[in-house]
Amino acid sequence: MSEKPTVLFVCVHNAGRSQMAAGYLRALGGDRVEVLSAGSAPKDEINPVAVAAMAEEGIDIAGNSPKVLTVEAVRESDVVITMGCGDACPIFPGKRYEDWELDDPAGQGIDAVRPIRDDIRRRIETLLTEILPDGRAA
């Protein structure tokens, strides 16, 4: 893994789980990590409930936009984390792949999205200890 690892989060719509994960990694990893997110079938906009849930944590993901998953994004990443997108993600040797089983926040209210958000934060904190030399959040 490079000195500044690149992490790619992939979910189907790139509008909820992957955007929340990317927001947390940017906030907690700072400039020590490159963060990408994409979807196998991206929506037109970020889930507003995911935006609200992250705003409660002081993290603004409202300006983000869903992006389509590309082979290039996977190729340039050191760590690829999928969230319910099945076999849509290409596999390259030498990369770290994880599949995070998380409920989909689509169509859910804020009370259902908060536990998903909190689970993502715990996973991001663990990931940081594994991929950064000093192993801690910013």
trRosetta pair geometry for C-beta under 8 A, 3 or more apart (Angstrom, degrees):
i j d omega theta_ij theta_ji phi_ij phi_ji
1 5 5.0 -11 180 -95 114 112
1 78 4.7 81 -132 -169 88 142
1 79 7.7 16 -118 -41 124 93
1 96 7.6 -10 -78 -9 116 124
1 131 6.4 -125 170 -149 162 85
2 5 5.8 155 60 -87 78 49
2 6 7.3 31 42 -6 125 85
2 78 6.2 -136 18 -67 87 137
3 133 7.8 -12 -149 -31 71 123
4 32 6.4 -147 -125 -176 81 43
4 33 6.4 -177 -172 -101 71 31
4 34 6.2 78 142 -21 101 93
5 33 5.5 -17 69 -127 79 89
5 34 7.1 -139 110 33 38 81
5 78 4.4 -92 -153 52 91 147
5 79 6.3 40 165 -2 125 107
5 131 4.9 -82 35 174 161 120
5 132 7.5 -119 18 -75 118 61
6 33 7.4 152 -97 -175 28 71
6 34 4.0 -23 -107 74 79 116
6 35 7.7 -163 -153 -66 60 20
6 36 6.5 28 178 -3 99 111
6 76 5.9 -38 101 134 164 81
6 77 4.7 -122 111 -122 103 54
6 78 5.2 123 50 4 68 86
6 79 7.4 -178 94 31 48 72
7 25 6.0 -115 72 -167 140 162
7 33 6.1 8 3 173 110 121
7 34 7.1 161 21 84 61 61
7 35 5.8 -14 65 -113 92 62
7 36 7.0 -175 93 33 45 74
7 77 6.5 72 -133 -156 14 107
7 78 6.9 -45 -72 60 55 85
7 79 4.5 -15 -113 70 80 108
7 80 7.8 176 -159 -81 55 28
7 81 6.7 13 -177 0 100 110
7 127 7.3 73 -119 161 153 139
7 131 7.3 83 -66 127 118 177
8 36 4.4 -21 -106 78 76 109
8 37 7.0 157 -162 -91 57 33
8 38 6.7 -14 -170 16 105 103
8 73 5.6 123 -122 154 140 98
8 74 6.4 -124 66 -98 167 49
8 77 3.9 -65 -12 -94 114 158
8 79 7.1 179 27 93 66 57
8 80 4.9 -11 66 -114 107 71
8 81 7.0 175 89 27 54 67
9 17 7.6 -147 168 122 120 79
9 18 3.9 160 128 -149 106 85
9 19 7.9 -166 97 -45 135 24
9 21 4.4 159 -118 86 156 128
9 22 5.2 -134 30 -54 135 88
9 25 7.7 178 -36 2 126 139
9 35 7.7 1 -1 -169 105 87
9 36 7.2 178 22 94 65 55
9 37 4.4 -17 65 -110 96 89
9 38 7.7 153 83 25 54 56
9 81 5.2 -20 -110 71 65 102
9 83 6.9 12 -175 -7 89 118
10 14 7.6 -42 -143 -81 48 94
10 18 6.0 26 -113 -103 5 141
10 37 7.2 176 -76 -157 41 59
10 38 5.5 -15 -108 71 82 80
10 39 6.8 151 -159 -99 66 34
10 40 7.0 68 177 -38 107 84
10 69 5.7 49 -131 -99 118 127
10 80 6.7 6 0 -174 119 91
10 81 7.0 167 24 87 73 49
10 82 4.8 -27 73 -109 103 68
10 83 6.8 173 88 21 50 76
10 85 5.3 -75 135 20 100 152
10 88 7.4 -158 160 88 131 108
10 89 5.4 126 88 -84 165 123
11 14 6.1 159 61 -71 81 45
11 15 7.9 -106 87 29 118 56
11 16 6.8 -78 94 62 157 80
11 17 4.6 114 -63 64 158 110
11 18 4.1 -155 6 -26 101 108
11 39 5.8 -27 80 -110 59 89
11 40 7.9 -104 128 8 27 87
11 82 7.3 134 -83 -168 49 56
11 83 4.1 -33 -88 73 99 105
11 84 5.8 29 -143 56 87 93
11 85 5.7 -176 -151 -47 28 108
11 104 7.9 150 -177 -115 130 89
12 39 5.7 27 129 -163 24 102
12 40 5.5 -48 -130 47 51 98
12 41 5.5 -13 178 44 81 93
12 84 6.1 -56 -23 108 101 97
12 85 5.1 173 -68 -100 61 84
12 88 7.9 116 -107 12 64 156
12 104 7.8 -10 31 -117 121 128
13 16 6.7 46 73 7 112 91
13 39 5.1 -36 137 -150 9 154
13 41 6.3 -33 -89 88 57 75
13 42 5.9 95 -169 -138 45 36
13 43 4.3 28 -173 -23 110 100
13 47 7.9 81 105 -46 133 104
13 66 6.4 -59 157 -126 65 147
13 106 6.7 88 22 -74 152 132
14 18 5.3 -50 -122 66 60 134
14 19 6.6 97 174 -47 58 94
14 37 5.8 142 -145 141 100 97
14 38 5.5 -56 -92 177 139 22
14 39 2.9 -122 -18 -30 98 110
14 42 4.4 -27 42 -112 118 95
14 43 7.1 -160 63 23 70 76
14 66 3.9 126 94 -144 104 89
14 67 5.9 -113 156 43 163 54
14 68 7.9 -136 6 -80 151 26
14 69 7.8 -179 -54 -48 129 82
15 19 6.3 -17 -173 -10 15 133
15 39 7.1 7 -17 -60 73 154
15 42 7.1 130 -44 -158 92 69
15 43 4.2 4 -54 35 143 128
15 45 6.8 68 -132 101 115 39
15 46 5.3 173 -155 -131 69 38
15 47 4.7 104 141 -29 96 84
15 50 7.0 152 141 24 63 147
15 66 5.2 -30 -70 -73 79 126
15 106 7.2 66 83 -86 117 99
16 19 6.2 169 101 34 1 105
16 20 6.5 -9 163 -12 51 108
16 46 7.6 138 -69 -165 44 69
16 47 4.3 20 -81 11 90 142
16 49 7.9 5 -119 73 106 90
16 50 4.5 -167 -132 -63 66 145
16 104 6.7 95 74 -167 151 65
16 105 4.1 -172 -165 51 138 111
16 106 6.0 -123 -27 -52 149 72
16 113 7.8 -115 -158 -132 113 114
16 116 7.9 -3 158 129 112 146
17 20 5.9 -59 -147 36 26 107
17 21 6.3 23 157 -16 64 108
17 50 7.9 -108 -44 -116 31 137
17 83 4.4 -144 119 136 143 157
17 84 7.4 96 34 23 159 116
17 100 7.8 -175 173 92 130 120
17 102 5.3 139 -127 90 135 138
17 104 6.9 -79 -30 -120 120 54
17 105 6.6 160 -53 3 73 102
17 116 6.9 -89 -98 168 87 121
17 120 6.8 -176 -154 -86 73 133
18 21 5.6 -53 -145 39 33 113
18 22 6.2 34 155 -20 66 106
18 37 4.3 144 150 -158 107 115
18 38 7.2 -88 156 46 157 29
18 39 6.6 -170 34 -72 150 83
18 83 5.9 -166 -61 32 82 131
19 22 5.7 -51 -143 38 31 111
19 23 6.3 36 154 -22 63 105
19 37 6.0 145 -83 132 50 165
19 46 5.5 152 -161 -130 174 111
19 47 7.6 173 45 27 138 89
19 50 6.0 87 78 138 118 143
19 54 8.0 -95 125 -36 93 152
19 61 5.2 118 161 174 105 143
19 64 5.6 161 -142 95 114 152
19 66 7.7 -71 -62 -86 121 72
20 23 5.6 -54 -149 35 31 115
20 24 6.5 29 154 -16 65 104
20 50 5.5 -115 -56 -165 106 108
20 53 7.1 -16 -109 91 128 118
20 54 5.7 -157 -121 -71 82 116
20 61 6.9 -104 -89 -19 46 166
20 105 7.8 89 -21 -7 138 150
20 116 7.5 99 60 123 166 96
20 117 5.6 -118 -164 -116 145 77
20 120 5.1 79 116 92 115 169
21 24 5.9 -55 -149 37 31 108
21 25 6.3 26 156 -17 66 107
21 37 7.2 142 73 -99 95 124
21 81 6.8 -128 161 94 158 138
21 83 7.4 180 -17 -41 145 145
21 100 7.9 144 -89 46 146 159
21 120 5.1 -120 -81 -165 76 120
21 123 7.5 -38 -121 86 107 118
21 124 6.3 174 -150 -72 72 112
22 25 5.8 -56 -143 38 30 108
22 26 6.3 32 157 -19 65 106
22 35 5.0 130 -152 163 83 121
22 36 7.4 -95 -116 104 123 14
22 37 4.1 -80 -51 -40 143 129
22 61 7.5 111 80 -122 96 123
22 64 7.4 123 89 -122 133 156
23 26 5.9 -56 -149 36 28 109
23 27 6.2 21 156 -14 64 111
23 54 5.2 7 115 -147 163 144
23 59 4.6 111 163 153 116 131
23 60 7.8 -166 -141 73 122 27
23 61 4.3 -71 -78 -70 135 118
23 64 7.7 -106 -69 -28 99 146
24 27 5.7 -62 -145 42 30 108
24 28 5.7 3 167 2 70 116
24 54 8.0 -124 -53 -128 77 106
24 57 7.9 -19 -93 124 87 155
24 59 6.7 -44 -77 -101 51 173
24 120 6.1 166 0 130 151 102
24 121 5.4 -157 -129 -104 146 66
24 124 4.3 -161 121 -15 126 174
25 28 6.3 -63 -129 51 25 94
25 29 5.0 2 178 3 67 126
25 33 6.2 -86 168 98 104 137
25 35 4.9 152 97 -104 119 128
25 124 5.4 -138 -72 -145 72 118
25 127 7.4 -40 -103 88 108 135
25 128 7.6 175 -130 -68 76 98
26 29 6.6 -54 -108 50 14 94
26 30 7.8 78 177 -85 45 16
26 35 5.1 -97 -65 21 85 157
26 59 7.9 129 72 -151 101 116
27 30 7.9 -2 165 -64 19 54
27 57 7.9 131 92 129 174 113
27 58 7.8 126 -142 97 145 88
27 59 5.0 -76 -54 -105 148 117
27 138 7.7 -145 146 51 44 117
28 124 5.9 119 45 136 145 120
28 125 6.7 -95 -180 -87 161 67
28 128 6.1 -98 128 -59 115 151
28 137 3.9 -55 -171 -142 97 112
28 138 5.9 166 -178 25 35 85
29 32 5.4 -122 173 64 80 91
29 33 3.9 -33 159 29 143 123
29 35 7.2 142 59 -55 136 115
29 124 8.0 -109 -34 177 102 104
29 128 5.8 -156 -87 -108 90 111
29 132 7.0 -172 -135 -62 93 135
29 137 7.0 -76 -68 -134 44 65
29 138 6.3 75 163 -20 6 108
30 33 7.5 96 65 23 50 81
30 138 3.7 104 -29 -75 119 154
32 132 5.8 45 137 -123 136 122
32 138 7.1 173 9 -70 117 106
33 128 7.8 -108 -30 -113 150 83
33 131 7.1 67 -105 111 127 127
33 132 7.0 -80 -56 -77 111 105
36 73 5.4 -175 156 -159 149 107
36 76 7.8 95 -26 85 156 107
36 77 6.3 -109 42 -84 131 115
37 64 7.7 17 59 -172 131 138
37 67 6.9 123 95 39 66 108
38 42 7.2 -77 -171 -66 59 119
38 67 4.8 -67 -112 92 76 94
38 68 6.3 8 -164 123 104 19
38 69 4.0 128 130 -86 125 61
38 70 6.9 -124 -137 8 161 67
38 73 5.5 97 -21 106 148 170
39 42 3.9 131 61 -79 121 73
39 43 7.4 8 72 2 169 66
39 66 5.5 -20 13 -167 131 108
39 67 7.0 136 18 72 78 46
39 68 6.7 -62 67 -114 69 37
39 69 6.1 -127 83 -32 18 93
39 85 7.3 -166 -153 -99 59 135
40 68 8.0 48 -144 -154 16 68
40 69 5.3 -15 -84 13 51 134
40 85 4.7 145 -12 -159 128 119
40 86 7.8 -33 -11 49 171 89
40 88 3.6 -7 -110 162 139 165
40 89 7.5 -94 -74 -53 111 68
42 66 3.6 161 -169 146 112 117
42 67 6.1 -178 -84 70 159 13
42 68 5.3 -112 2 -75 123 59
43 46 7.9 143 79 -80 119 20
43 47 7.7 78 55 -56 158 73
43 66 5.1 124 56 -11 65 164
44 66 7.1 73 72 37 1 123
45 48 7.9 18 125 -50 117 80
45 65 7.1 -55 -118 -130 51 73
45 66 7.1 -134 -91 -2 4 106
46 50 6.2 -112 168 74 94 117
46 51 5.5 100 117 -58 121 106
46 61 6.1 -174 -161 127 160 99
46 62 6.8 -153 63 -129 141 35
46 64 5.5 80 -61 77 136 95
46 65 7.2 -109 -34 -107 92 32
46 66 6.8 167 -71 -43 60 85
47 50 4.0 76 77 5 104 110
47 51 6.9 -173 92 -11 54 82
47 105 5.8 138 118 104 164 112
47 106 6.2 -124 -100 -96 136 60
48 51 5.2 -47 -148 34 40 118
48 52 6.3 42 153 -20 68 102
49 52 5.5 -49 -147 37 35 112
49 53 6.3 38 152 -21 65 104
49 105 6.1 -157 92 163 115 115
49 108 6.4 -163 108 83 160 72
49 109 6.7 -153 -130 -154 143 24
49 110 5.6 -147 -155 -76 99 64
49 113 5.0 167 142 -30 111 159
50 53 5.7 -51 -143 36 31 112
50 54 6.4 26 158 -14 64 107
50 61 7.0 -54 128 78 97 137
50 105 5.4 116 -70 99 98 154
50 113 6.3 -139 -85 -162 55 139
50 117 7.6 160 -140 -80 68 106
51 54 6.1 -62 -151 40 26 105
51 55 6.3 32 151 -25 64 108
51 60 8.0 21 -159 -155 86 53
51 61 5.7 -137 -112 72 69 87
51 62 4.8 74 -149 -85 127 76
52 55 5.5 -52 -146 31 32 115
52 56 6.9 41 152 -26 61 97
52 110 5.9 -68 104 -102 128 116
52 113 7.9 88 73 81 94 148
53 56 5.8 -47 -163 22 34 115
53 57 7.5 20 145 -7 60 104
53 105 7.7 -106 5 -140 151 151
53 110 6.1 174 -74 -142 89 81
53 113 4.6 -120 -60 122 148 118
53 114 5.8 -161 -135 -84 113 57
53 116 7.9 14 165 68 168 93
53 117 4.6 -158 152 -55 128 150
54 57 5.5 -60 -160 40 45 109
54 59 4.5 -76 174 81 98 98
54 60 7.2 152 118 -94 111 14
54 61 5.0 35 79 6 162 113
54 117 6.7 -159 -72 -134 64 129
55 58 7.4 53 -171 -76 37 16
55 59 7.1 -116 -82 64 29 50
55 60 6.5 47 -98 -96 79 61
55 62 7.6 33 -67 -40 113 109
56 114 7.6 -26 64 -109 156 100
57 117 7.2 -160 -29 164 135 130
57 121 7.5 -164 -126 -82 154 136
60 63 6.8 39 140 6 104 97
61 64 4.9 -28 -178 7 77 125
69 73 6.4 -118 -155 55 57 136
69 74 7.4 43 -177 -41 97 103
69 85 7.7 118 -41 173 155 159
69 88 6.5 101 61 139 157 111
69 89 6.7 -97 -174 -100 149 71
70 73 4.7 104 60 -2 83 98
70 74 7.4 -151 96 1 51 83
71 74 5.8 -58 -156 39 38 109
71 75 6.0 40 148 -25 70 110
71 90 5.4 22 -118 19 82 154
72 75 5.4 -55 -143 37 32 115
72 76 6.2 18 163 -11 67 108
73 76 6.4 -63 -145 41 25 100
73 77 6.5 27 156 -28 61 114
74 77 5.9 -64 -150 29 30 114
74 80 5.8 21 -135 -96 83 141
74 89 6.3 147 -98 -169 134 86
74 90 5.1 162 72 63 165 95
74 92 6.2 147 137 -5 104 118
74 95 7.5 -11 174 -113 81 178
75 92 6.1 112 -106 -53 60 162
77 80 5.3 102 105 -69 139 82
77 95 6.6 60 97 -144 82 130
78 95 6.5 -175 -168 -136 29 79
78 96 6.6 21 146 24 69 100
78 131 7.4 129 105 -146 129 123
79 95 7.2 169 -94 -178 24 86
79 96 4.6 -22 -111 73 74 109
79 97 7.9 167 -161 -82 54 28
79 98 7.3 1 -173 7 97 105
79 127 7.3 133 155 -161 163 117
79 131 6.3 -66 -33 -95 145 144
80 89 6.2 152 160 179 135 140
80 95 5.8 37 -1 150 108 130
80 96 7.2 167 24 87 65 55
80 97 5.1 -17 69 -109 98 73
80 98 7.6 171 89 28 52 62
81 97 7.8 160 -86 -160 36 48
81 98 4.9 -12 -114 68 79 98
81 99 7.6 157 -163 -96 57 24
81 100 5.8 23 -179 -10 106 112
81 127 7.7 -43 -65 -104 145 147
82 85 5.2 -113 -162 40 106 100
82 89 5.4 -122 -83 -12 128 149
82 97 7.3 8 -2 -169 104 94
82 98 7.3 -175 28 92 68 49
82 99 4.8 -24 70 -111 99 75
82 100 7.2 176 83 23 44 70
83 99 7.4 160 -82 -163 32 61
83 100 5.1 -21 -96 68 85 95
83 101 7.9 160 -142 -98 63 17
83 102 5.4 -21 -153 37 110 113
84 101 7.5 96 -63 -127 85 51
84 102 7.1 -100 -24 56 114 73
84 104 6.4 -99 77 -70 173 101
85 88 4.6 -75 154 40 104 121
85 89 6.2 88 95 -31 122 99
89 97 7.7 151 114 -135 138 121
91 95 7.8 -160 -162 54 57 118
91 97 7.0 -33 -123 -57 89 153
92 95 5.2 65 76 -4 91 125
100 120 7.8 82 154 -109 154 72
100 123 6.0 50 -123 -154 137 165
102 116 5.7 95 -180 -149 107 95
102 119 6.2 167 -119 99 104 133
102 120 6.8 37 -117 -69 153 89
103 108 7.6 72 135 -56 117 157
103 112 7.5 -98 119 167 144 99
103 115 8.0 39 35 92 130 102
103 116 5.3 -107 63 -90 94 116
104 107 7.9 36 115 33 101 92
104 108 7.7 159 107 -17 60 120
105 108 5.0 -101 -160 42 54 122
105 112 7.2 155 -131 110 70 95
105 113 4.5 57 -136 -114 118 99
105 116 5.4 -152 -68 69 101 161
108 112 3.8 -110 -176 87 119 130
108 113 5.3 147 103 -55 118 84
108 116 7.8 101 80 -5 159 140
109 112 5.4 92 57 14 67 100
109 113 7.1 -135 106 -6 33 97
110 113 5.5 -61 -139 40 34 110
110 114 6.4 48 161 -36 69 96
111 114 6.3 -36 -147 13 28 114
112 115 7.2 -58 -170 31 36 101
112 116 7.3 30 142 -11 64 111
113 116 5.4 -60 -157 40 46 115
113 117 6.0 50 148 -25 76 105
114 117 5.5 -54 -146 36 32 115
114 118 6.2 30 157 -19 67 107
115 118 5.6 -53 -142 38 34 112
115 119 6.3 39 155 -22 65 103
116 119 5.8 -54 -150 34 29 112
116 120 6.5 32 150 -20 63 105
117 120 5.7 -56 -153 34 30 113
117 121 6.6 33 150 -22 65 102
118 121 5.6 -46 -150 30 35 114
118 122 6.7 37 152 -18 64 100
119 122 5.9 -52 -153 34 33 110
119 123 6.5 31 151 -16 65 107
120 123 5.7 -59 -150 39 33 111
120 124 6.2 34 152 -22 68 106
121 124 5.6 -55 -147 35 31 112
121 125 6.4 33 155 -20 65 104
122 125 5.8 -53 -150 34 31 112
122 126 6.6 30 152 -16 63 105
123 126 5.7 -55 -151 38 33 111
123 127 6.2 38 150 -23 66 106
124 127 5.5 -51 -145 35 33 115
124 128 6.5 38 154 -24 64 101
125 128 5.9 -50 -152 29 30 114
125 129 7.0 30 151 -17 60 102
125 137 6.1 -46 -122 -48 79 123
126 129 5.9 -56 -157 32 36 110
126 130 6.6 25 150 -14 67 110
127 130 5.7 -67 -154 40 34 109
127 131 6.0 0 164 2 73 116
128 131 6.5 -71 -131 47 26 90
128 132 5.4 -6 -174 7 69 121
128 135 6.9 115 130 -165 73 41
128 136 6.7 23 132 176 118 9
128 137 5.4 68 112 -74 169 67
129 132 7.3 -52 -106 45 15 91
129 135 4.2 40 -145 -168 61 92
129 136 6.9 38 -92 -76 75 43
130 135 7.5 74 -36 -124 21 90
132 135 5.6 178 79 -71 87 28
132 136 7.1 -101 87 31 133 38
